[in-house]
């Protein structure tokens, strides 16, 4: 029986992404876009022109956090 390998990391976080408007790799800002049943959807924004460089969905851990 082959032992199961454990992943080296849980989740990677984007630090540089290519901006479609600026045409260069930029350090992006992460912004919460939507709260979905399957997890939270975030978008990565260019700090110079504020265009969207990408999106990701982080799986929900089952704990709900409400901000009042």
C-alpha positions as CSV (number, residue, x, y, z in Angstrom):
1,X,0.0,0.0,0.0
2,X,1.4,3.4,-1.0
3,X,1.3,6.1,1.8
4,X,-0.7,9.3,1.1
5,X,1.5,12.4,0.7
6,X,0.6,15.4,2.7
7,X,0.6,18.8,0.8
8,X,3.5,21.1,1.6
9,X,1.1,24.0,2.1
10,X,-2.6,24.6,2.7
11,X,-3.2,27.6,0.5
12,X,-1.0,29.9,-1.6
13,X,-1.6,33.6,-1.6
14,X,-1.0,35.8,-4.8
15,X,1.5,38.6,-4.2
16,X,2.2,39.7,-7.8
17,X,-0.2,39.4,-10.7
18,X,-0.1,40.7,-14.3
19,X,-2.4,43.8,-14.6
20,X,-4.3,43.6,-17.9
21,X,-4.4,47.5,-18.2
22,X,-0.9,48.4,-17.0
23,X,0.7,45.4,-18.8
24,X,3.2,44.7,-15.9
25,X,3.3,42.5,-12.8
26,X,2.1,44.5,-9.7
27,X,1.7,43.7,-6.0
28,X,-2.1,43.2,-5.8
29,X,-4.6,44.1,-3.1
30,X,-7.1,41.5,-2.1
31,X,-10.8,42.6,-1.7
32,X,-13.8,40.6,-0.5
33,X,-16.3,40.5,-3.4
34,X,-19.0,38.0,-2.5
35,X,-20.0,35.7,0.3
36,X,-21.2,32.5,-1.3
37,X,-22.5,29.2,0.2
38,X,-19.4,27.4,-0.9
39,X,-17.0,30.1,0.4
40,X,-15.9,33.7,0.0
41,X,-15.0,35.1,-3.4
42,X,-12.1,37.6,-3.5
43,X,-10.8,39.7,-6.3
44,X,-7.2,41.0,-6.7
45,X,-6.9,44.6,-7.6
46,X,-4.1,46.6,-9.3
47,X,-2.9,49.4,-6.9
48,X,-2.2,51.8,-9.8
49,X,-5.4,51.6,-11.9
50,X,-7.7,49.5,-9.7
51,X,-8.6,47.0,-12.4
52,X,-9.2,43.4,-11.5
53,X,-6.2,41.1,-12.0
54,X,-7.9,37.9,-10.9
55,X,-10.3,36.3,-8.5
56,X,-10.3,33.3,-6.1
57,X,-12.8,31.5,-3.9
58,X,-11.7,30.4,-0.5
59,X,-13.6,27.5,0.9
60,X,-15.8,28.3,3.9
61,X,-14.7,26.8,7.2
62,X,-18.2,26.6,8.5
63,X,-17.8,29.5,10.9
64,X,-19.8,32.6,10.1
65,X,-18.5,36.0,11.0
66,X,-20.9,38.9,11.1
67,X,-19.8,42.5,11.3
68,X,-22.3,44.8,13.0
